[in-house]
Amino acid sequence: MLITGMAWNTALGADTDGVWRALLAGQSGVAPVASAYPLRNDRAAALPGLPADLDPVRRQFEAGAKPLRAALAEAGLEPADPRLRLVLGTSYGAHLDVPPDGLDLWGATLASELGLARRPLMVSTACSAGSDAIAVGAALIDAGEEEICVVGGVDVLTPAKRLGHSALGTMSPTALRSFDAAHDGTILGEGAAFLVLEKDLDRRVRPLGRLIGVGAANDAAGPTAPDPSGDTVVRAVRAALAAAGRNTGDVAVINAHGSGTPVNDDIESLAFTTAFGEAAAPVVFATKGAFGHTLGATGALEAVAVLLALRDGRVPPIAGLETVMPGFPLPLPTGAPLPITAGLGLSVTIGFGGFTTCLALEAAA
């Protein structure tokens, strides 16, 4: 599956290469974000340029509109092209903070206001929604149902989400430190990213990479807490590699979920030990220390990050990581970028409700 356009909107900005340079320099978009409610931490990663008091529904629209336009432009496509099918992922978007009027309406508004000819498809599978939107788009093209899909995720900061994660105890009282010995929780963020997928390229545009495999699994362990064994992550990784016709020795880099919560970090450590053992040593990186945990946008943002890492042959340092947690089995970049060899890139996302998805990506030839 060819990827012909991609763009993101993050707490570090929206310029694809500019944000990538900021990540490589170790920068973070996490900063104090005012709230009228008592929170476990007043820090978050908000999108620059959006007023703090912007209506949540409009905030969701503004967050997604910029990268959607940019991804289509890079692919050389007009929004009104009748071949396009938009597939959108989100956790709850603005839905927790506004009167219930349908979780899909923001997507229909986004499509119509940008001039897309067809109503979008919506995916809401918690924190794996962005990855699952990519998987749905790829499946539609493989099945011959669609010719070109624009896929991605959008999620925004709202008071209800920040209060919810404070109540759950998943929010760090200090800082997000993925895979650090002192990790104590996550920090929320907002963002959006889109990729353009098509199977047979008959247009004069240079592919940016390829999606070559998808794997998914669900542990059904509970509404929020995942299965502590890590087996669900292992199954998703192995399914993605099987779909790609590859093995663990082909993997050069993994963008881990890296939420910074002890439970999730421990699960990924166990899963990577089981899946990779001593046969291979791909470099693992994570972007949530820089972008915050963007919930339903996470998988799409991280797919873009993996493609940029494969393009440049290096990964950015993990923001907030100083002392690697005991027993983590694979190399992690601390303080400076790490080089990676040519090969396959994986993006792993883990969501509430047990949703776990792995995308297998390659650089353009």
Secondary structure, 3 states (H helix, E strand, C coil): CEEEEEEEEECCECCHHHHHHHHHCCCCCCEECCCCCCCCCCEEECCCCCCCCCCHHHHHHHHHHHHHHHHHHHCCCCCCCCCEEEEEECCCCCHHHCCCCCCCHHHHHHHHHCCCCCCCEEECCHHHHHHHHHHHHHHHHHCCCCCEEEEEEEECCCHHHHHHHHHHCCECCCCCCCCECCCCCECEECEEEEEEEECCCCCCCCCCEEEEEEEEEECCCCCCCCCCCCHHHHHHHHHHHHHHCCCHHHEEEEECCCCCCHHHHHHHHHHHHHHHCCCCCCEEECCHHHHCECHHHHHHHHHHHHHHHHHHCEECCCCCCCCECCCCCCCCCCCCCEECCCCEEEEEEECHHHEEEEEEEEECC
